[in-house]
Amino acid sequence: MEKVRIVIGGPRGRMGKEAVRLVTNTDTYELVAVLDRKNDGMLLSDIDGFENIEVPVFADIEKCLITVQADVLIDLTVPEAGMYHAKTALQHGVRPVVGTSGFNEEDLAELEKLCAEKETGCIIAPNFAIGAVLMMKFARMAGKYFKDVEIIEMHHDQKLDAPSGTAIKTAEMICEVREPKKQGHPDEKETIKGARGAETDGIHIHSVRLPGLVAHQEVIFGSAGETLTIRHDTYNRSSFMTGVKLAVDSVMKIDTFVYGLENILE
């Protein structure tokens, strides 16, 4: 069986380091290069923490994909770079698995169109934690019966986007089965701007950013005389790697665009 040849974007980040560990420790995978804007032309083994991993480092994905043969790009960078990397990968026939959140509807539509043109698979996953994906699926189930719901997402204070991609995706999934509703008192007034958080189709989303947190989310449903809370907590980024592996294995079998890991869970 041939190994899946993988390029990783963002290897020095916390998620990137876990991804490097996953790929190098999986017998059916081969790490062929990494994308890192600061260490172009070096070997990964020249960077602290990656001793004995002698694969080339590229700052430019175009040069990377011309130089090495790859099957999959795992991108764990930032939205702007992730979008460019995913588009370039598809243009070279390489299948992107992107864990970067913060893509807007136009970005997703553009990637979906490019996947169709190139007949090449692509998976965009706002969250790679299997437990978080199940939380979103359970929230969608509950949204059919509970019309009043608010989302509280909590992340480390270095996260750039708010609300998180997971919170946005959760709200989208709930809205698939819930009619839009203006929640709270009709004369409600914020005495401090933003107190009620962001809002989409009447669902309020609150973002917390604090050191010590990793990734956490509560979906709170309310009805007459009861509440239902669905919560997921990530304490270590190694928890995301089960989902990354599932996405890599799945993207090799598809020629379409997939947004959300829940769409490849059996």
C-alpha positions as CSV (number, residue, x, y, z in Angstrom):
1,M,0.0,0.0,0.0
2,E,1.4,3.4,-1.0
3,K,1.8,6.0,1.7
4,V,-0.2,9.2,1.7
5,R,2.2,12.0,1.0
6,I,1.5,15.0,3.2
7,V,2.5,18.7,3.4
8,I,1.7,20.5,6.7
9,G,1.1,24.2,6.8
10,G,1.9,25.9,10.1
11,P,4.1,23.2,11.7
12,R,5.4,25.5,14.5
13,G,2.0,26.2,16.0
14,R,0.5,24.1,18.8
15,M,-1.8,22.3,16.4
16,G,0.9,22.0,13.8
17,K,3.3,20.3,16.2
18,E,0.6,17.7,17.0
19,A,0.0,17.2,13.3
20,V,3.7,16.6,12.6
21,R,3.7,14.1,15.4
22,L,0.6,12.4,14.0
23,V,2.0,12.1,10.4
24,T,5.5,11.0,11.4
25,N,4.0,8.3,13.7
26,T,1.5,6.9,11.3
27,D,2.8,4.1,9.1
28,T,0.5,4.9,6.2
29,Y,1.6,8.5,6.0
30,E,4.7,10.3,4.8
31,L,5.6,13.8,5.6
32,V,7.2,15.3,2.4
33,A,7.4,19.0,3.3
34,V,6.1,21.8,5.5
35,L,5.0,25.4,4.9
36,D,6.6,28.0,7.2
37,R,7.0,31.6,6.2
38,K,10.0,32.2,8.6
39,N,12.3,29.3,7.7
40,D,12.3,29.0,3.9
41,G,15.0,26.8,2.5
42,M,15.8,25.1,5.8
43,L,15.1,21.5,6.8
44,L,12.5,20.9,9.5
45,S,15.2,19.2,11.6
46,D,17.0,22.6,11.8
47,I,14.1,24.0,13.8
48,D,14.0,23.4,17.6
49,G,11.6,20.6,18.5
50,F,11.8,18.8,15.2
51,E,15.1,16.9,15.5
52,N,15.6,14.1,13.0
53,I,12.7,15.1,10.8
54,E,14.6,15.9,7.6
55,V,12.0,17.3,5.3
56,P,12.2,20.6,3.4
57,V,10.6,23.9,4.6
58,F,9.0,26.2,2.1
59,A,7.6,29.7,2.5
60,D,5.7,29.5,-0.8
61,I,3.2,26.8,-1.4
62,E,3.5,27.2,-5.2
63,K,7.2,26.4,-5.1
64,C,6.5,23.6,-2.6
65,L,4.0,21.7,-4.7
66,I,6.2,22.1,-7.8
67,T,9.2,20.7,-6.0
68,V,7.6,17.8,-4.0
69,Q,4.9,15.3,-4.9
70,A,2.0,15.5,-2.4
71,D,-1.4,13.9,-2.0
72,V,-2.8,16.0,0.9
73,L,-2.2,19.4,2.4
74,I,-3.0,19.7,6.2
75,D,-3.3,23.4,6.8
76,L,-3.4,24.8,10.3
77,T,-2.5,28.4,9.7
78,V,-4.7,31.5,9.7
79,P,-7.8,32.2,7.5
80,E,-6.0,34.3,4.8
81,A,-3.1,31.9,4.4
82,G,-5.4,28.9,4.7
83,M,-7.6,30.1,1.9
84,Y,-4.7,30.7,-0.4
85,H,-3.1,27.4,0.5
86,A,-6.3,25.5,-0.1
87,K,-6.9,27.1,-3.5
88,T,-3.3,26.6,-4.6
89,A,-3.4,22.9,-3.5
90,L,-6.6,22.2,-5.4
91,Q,-5.1,23.8,-8.5
92,H,-2.2,21.4,-8.2
93,G,-4.4,18.4,-7.6
94,V,-3.5,18.2,-3.9
95,R,-6.4,17.5,-1.5
96,P,-6.7,20.1,1.3
97,V,-7.7,19.3,4.9
98,V,-8.0,22.6,6.5
99,G,-8.5,23.2,10.3
100,T,-8.3,27.0,10.1
101,S,-11.5,28.6,11.2
102,G,-12.7,32.1,10.1
103,F,-13.7,31.4,6.5
104,N,-16.7,33.3,5.3
105,E,-19.5,32.1,3.0
106,E,-17.8,33.5,-0.1
107,D,-14.6,31.6,0.7
108,L,-16.4,28.4,1.2
109,A,-18.4,28.8,-2.0
110,E,-15.2,29.6,-4.0
111,L,-13.5,26.4,-2.6
112,E,-16.6,24.3,-3.4
113,K,-16.6,25.6,-7.0
114,L,-12.9,24.9,-7.4
115,C,-13.4,21.4,-6.0
116,A,-16.1,20.7,-8.6
117,E,-13.9,22.1,-11.4
118,K,-10.9,20.0,-10.4
119,E,-12.8,17.0,-9.2
120,T,-10.6,17.0,-6.2
121,G,-11.7,16.4,-2.6
122,C,-11.4,19.1,0.1
123,I,-12.4,19.0,3.8
124,I,-12.8,22.2,5.8
125,A,-13.3,21.4,9.5
126,P,-14.0,24.2,12.0
127,N,-13.2,21.6,14.7
128,F,-11.3,18.3,14.5
129,A,-12.4,17.1,18.0
130,I,-14.8,14.2,17.6
131,G,-16.5,15.2,20.8
132,A,-17.0,18.7,19.6
133,V,-18.5,17.4,16.3
134,L,-20.9,15.2,18.3
135,M,-21.8,18.2,20.4
136,M,-22.8,20.1,17.2
137,K,-24.8,17.1,16.0
138,F,-26.6,16.8,19.3
139,A,-27.3,20.6,19.3
140,R,-28.9,20.3,15.9
141,M,-31.2,17.5,17.2
142,A,-32.2,19.6,20.2
143,G,-32.8,22.7,18.0
144,K,-35.8,21.0,16.5
145,Y,-37.6,21.0,19.9
146,F,-36.0,24.0,21.7
147,K,-36.4,27.3,19.9
148,D,-34.6,29.4,22.5
149,V,-30.8,28.8,22.5
150,E,-27.6,30.7,23.2
151,I,-24.0,29.6,22.6
152,I,-21.0,30.4,24.8
153,E,-17.6,29.5,23.3
154,M,-14.4,29.9,25.3
155,H,-10.9,29.8,23.9
156,H,-7.3,30.8,24.8
157,D,-6.5,34.4,24.5
158,Q,-4.3,34.0,21.4
159,K,-7.2,33.0,19.1
160,L,-7.6,35.6,16.4
161,D,-11.3,35.1,15.3
162,A,-14.4,35.6,17.3
163,P,-16.8,33.9,17.4
164,S,-15.1,30.6,16.7
165,G,-15.7,28.6,13.6
166,T,-17.2,25.9,15.8
167,A,-19.8,28.3,17.3
168,I,-20.7,29.6,13.9
169,K,-21.1,26.1,12.5
170,T,-23.2,25.1,15.5
171,A,-25.5,28.0,15.0
172,E,-25.8,27.1,11.3
173,M,-26.7,23.5,12.1
174,I,-29.3,24.5,14.6
175,C,-30.8,27.0,12.1
176,E,-31.3,24.1,9.6
177,V,-34.1,22.8,11.9
178,R,-35.2,25.9,13.8
179,E,-37.2,28.8,12.5
180,P,-35.7,32.2,13.2
181,K,-36.8,33.7,16.5
182,K,-36.0,37.0,18.3
183,Q,-35.1,35.8,21.8
184,G,-35.4,37.7,25.0
185,H,-37.7,40.6,26.0
186,P,-38.9,42.6,22.9
187,D,-37.9,45.8,24.7
188,E,-34.5,44.4,25.8
189,K,-31.8,47.1,25.8
190,E,-28.0,46.7,26.1
191,T,-26.7,49.2,28.7
192,I,-23.2,48.2,27.7
193,K,-22.8,47.6,23.9
194,G,-22.2,43.9,23.1
195,A,-23.5,42.6,26.4
196,R,-25.9,40.2,24.5
197,G,-23.1,39.0,22.2
198,A,-23.3,38.4,18.5
199,E,-26.5,37.3,16.9
200,T,-27.5,35.1,14.0
201,D,-31.1,34.3,13.2
202,G,-31.9,35.2,16.8
203,I,-29.3,33.0,18.4
204,H,-26.9,34.9,20.6
205,I,-23.2,33.8,20.6
206,H,-20.8,34.9,23.3
207,S,-17.0,34.6,23.0
208,V,-14.7,34.3,26.0
209,R,-10.9,34.7,25.6
210,L,-8.7,33.8,28.6
211,P,-5.3,32.3,29.2
212,G,-5.6,28.8,30.6
213,L,-8.4,27.8,28.2
214,V,-7.9,25.7,25.2
215,A,-11.3,25.2,23.4
216,H,-14.7,24.9,25.2
217,Q,-18.3,25.4,24.2
218,E,-21.7,25.3,25.8
219,V,-25.0,25.3,23.9
220,I,-27.8,26.2,26.3
221,F,-31.4,25.6,25.3
222,G,-34.3,27.0,27.4
223,S,-38.0,26.1,27.5
224,A,-40.8,26.4,30.0
225,G,-39.6,24.9,33.3
226,E,-36.3,23.4,32.0
227,T,-33.0,24.0,30.3
228,L,-30.7,21.6,28.4
229,T,-27.0,22.2,28.3
230,I,-24.7,20.5,25.8
231,R,-21.0,21.1,26.6
232,H,-17.7,20.0,25.2
233,D,-14.2,20.7,26.6
234,T,-10.9,20.3,25.0
235,Y,-8.0,20.1,27.4
236,N,-5.2,19.1,25.1
237,R,-4.7,19.6,21.4
238,S,-3.8,16.0,20.9
239,S,-7.6,15.4,21.1
240,F,-7.9,17.0,17.6
241,M,-5.6,14.4,15.9
242,T,-8.3,11.7,15.8
243,G,-10.3,14.0,13.6
244,V,-7.3,15.1,11.5
245,K,-6.6,11.4,10.7
246,L,-10.2,10.8,9.9
247,A,-10.2,13.8,7.5
248,V,-7.0,12.8,5.8
249,D,-8.2,9.2,5.3
250,S,-11.6,10.4,4.1
251,V,-10.4,13.2,1.7
252,M,-8.4,10.5,-0.2
253,K,-11.7,8.8,-1.1
254,I,-13.8,11.8,-2.2
255,D,-13.8,14.2,-5.1
256,T,-16.1,16.8,-3.6
257,F,-16.1,19.7,-1.1
258,V,-17.0,18.9,2.6
259,Y,-17.6,21.5,5.2
260,G,-17.7,20.1,8.7
261,L,-16.3,16.8,10.1
262,E,-19.9,15.7,11.0
263,N,-20.5,15.1,7.3
264,I,-17.9,12.3,7.2
265,L,-18.8,10.6,10.5
266,E,-20.8,7.4,10.0
